[in-house]
Amino acid sequence: MTMYSARRAYVVLGAALGLTLSAGPWAALPTPPAAADAAADAVRLADLPARPFTGHRGAGAYLAPENTEQAFAAGVADPAADMLEFDVQVLADGAGAIFHDLTVDRITTSSGRVADLDSAAFKALTIDARSWFGGTAANTRPLLLDEFLDEFAGRKALLAHPKDTAATRLVISEITRRGLGDQVRIQTFSRSDAVLAKNAGMQAQVLVGGTTQATTDTPAAIKADGLKYVSLWQGLPDATIRSYVAAGLTVSCYDVDRQYRRDQLYRLGVAGIDGNDPVYSRGATAAYRRTGDPFATMKYWYGHMSQTQNAANVSAAHRGSFTAPGWWSIPRGTSPLFVRQGWAVPPDPKNYVLHAWIRYDALGSDATRWAGVYFSGRYDHAFNDAANARNSGYTAILRQNGSLELYRKSPTATVLLKKVATPALKAGTIAKISIRVTATTVYARRYDVNGASVAATDGTYRGAYIYLGRAAAATAQGPGVSFDNVAFS
């Protein structure tokens, strides 16, 4: 038996016994050629571009179930993600766990604190991604830190987020033991923990999550500790963000999921973007764009994000669900829900036709509530139907009572341009809508009922953003609706 085959045999035996290479006599043997080649080909922090994009909790928490093997595999395969972020906690037996929440309640079928579990109990958890992430996501098991690094270290630059000092020390120890210091950056809300990582020879990044923390972890304080990397919550005031840039720190921002905010941050001097949908946020290629809806895949496509969605809540109540191949659905309810369709970019914003089928699955208690299409949006702000919202574009709506209406929306007013009466909707009715935009006019037609239409001469807005959804209010229940055959021509 050769030295290398003996080493491989020990690895197999050790795995069966729950041991690692460092625990036995073969630890000192030379690295096999394949492992040496992998180390030579490893993606390092020095390989990051000047403006890197990081996939939050793996591929990005809107694209795959967070911190799972599926998420990291997708992130590795995604050219839009330069770095993959992952969360680390310490289990009761001292092992590292890849998990964000302090309890397992939200994303598994169990309950209780992560820190109270040992490795065996943690690995026995079921992440029921099919129920909370939806679509075709498969249920799975969580990853231990060792498992994660064995499979994914070196394949992309990594960003570790240990949740406390014990986890920080564990990550530092494991990264140092494996010789991955040039491939993994550590980020933490604790400046003292960041100093631990920096003193261990690692890249260390301070997270600043709000204005209160910004008064303590100031640019001057961070620099005084010998740190150079900082990641700021994107919702901090622009002047605060600019102050970290002006201090000469390397500044990233996290929770950046909208292109308008990305551009604002770039103008402030921010370099890195950490978000839940790096493909859409990056926007550098047309890879995510389609001229027809992707709903038949029953997977959430790039840029599919509602006005209230966040990484900790990706349920159907926030972004809809797939009820059957081809149909994407929003349930009946009392909260408005308009979801950006990032995949939908008109081939020419000044000249296009948008078609959509809207099925009224369940009528709301208020017949004046409606489903509709918000189109020609100038920016990808979260949709808000209030008259003083930041949206600038048009909304074509079809009320339950059959009224087809066309509105212009601006930051100061919502103006009714035209309306026409059509037959009232019944449960199961499929309304077929077409919207035509030219340089000077906007036009909407319901072509399933003899072509009832509304048109207006209005060339105010010609943006590229499209949203689908339905209106509701606390005292005005909106209908349950589904969309299919959404396409440009």
C-alpha positions, 0 to 999 in steps of 0.5 A: 500500500502506498503512502497516499493510499494508506492516507486515504484508507485512514480517512475512510476509517476515521470518518466511520469512527468520527475522527479527523486526520489530525487525530492520528499518525497519518496527519503528518503524511504528505498531501496527495497530489489531487489535494495539492492541485486543489490547494493550488487552484483555490479561490483566494481573497486576493482574487476578489474583484474591486467591487465584489458581490457576496451571496448572503447565507450561501447563494443568496437567501432569496435564491436557495434555502439558507446555509444549506448544501444546496445553497452553497453548491448554487453559490459556487456555480453562480458567476455573479457571486464572488464570495459566499457568506455563512453563519457559525455557532458552537454546539454543546460538544464543541463542534461548529454548526452552519446555522443563522438563528439561535434557535432551530424553530424557524427553518426546521421541524424541531424547536430549541436552542442550537447551542443545546444540541450536540453534533449528532442531534444537530445532524438529525434535524430536518430543514423543511425547506419545502414548507417555508422556502417553497417551490421545488426546494428539497428538505435537507439536513444542516451542515457541520463546519467541518463538512462545509469546509471539506466540501466548499473551501477553496471553491469560492472566497468565503465570508464566515459570520461567527455569532459569538466569541466562542464561535469566532475562536472556533472559526479562527482555530479551524481556518488556521489549522486548515491553512485557509487564512488567505481564502476566508474572511471573518465578519462580526458585530463585535469589534473585539472579536474582529481584533482576535481574527486580525491578530490571528493573521486573518482578514477581519470585517466589522459589521455595523448594523444600526445608528446606535452601533455606529456611534461606538464602532466609529471609523476612528475606533475601527482604525485605531484597532488596526482593522480595515474592513467594515460592512454596513447595513445599507439602511444607515444614513448616507452621510454615515456610510460616506464617513466610513469611506472617507476614513479610508476603510474598505466598505461593503454594505449588506442587505442590498437587494435593489439595483437603485440602492446599489447605484446609490452606494457606489456613488458613496464610494462603497466597494462590496455588495452583500445581498440575498440575490447577487445575480439580480443585484449585480445586474452586470449581465442579461443572464437572469432576464427572460421575455416570458415568465419562468413560473413553469419551473416552480423556482423563484427566479432572480429579482423575484422580491416583494415590498416586505420580503427579508432574508428571515421571512421568505414565506408565501405571505411575502412573495407568493407561491407556485400552485402548479407548473405555470401559475404563480399565486398570491393568496387572499389576504388583508395585506397588499402584495406586489412582487417585483419581477426582476426577470422581466425587462422590456426589450425596449422600454419605449416600445413593448407589449406586455401580456398577462393572464390573471386568474381570480382564485378566491374573491375578497370581501371587498369587491373594489380590491384588485389585481394588477400590473405595475409597469414602466417603473423608473426604479426598483423601490419596494412597491407601495400604493400610497400616493406619496410612495417613491414609485414612478410608473403606471399601474393597470388594475382590474377590480373584482367588480370588473373596472379596468383602470389605468393610473400614473404614479409619482412620488407626489400623486397617483392620477387616474388616467382612464377607466372602463367597466368590464364584466365582474370577476367570479372565482376561477375567472381568467382575465387576459390583459395586454399592456402596450407602451409607446414613446407617447402612449400607454394602453391596457386591454382586457382581451378575454371580454371583447377587448374592453380597453383604456388608453392615455397619451402620456410619456412621463415614465419609461422605466424597465421595472415590472411588478405583479400583485394585488391590493388589499387593506386591513379593512378591505380584503384583497382577492387570491390571484394567480399569474401565468403566460406573462410575456413581452412581444 
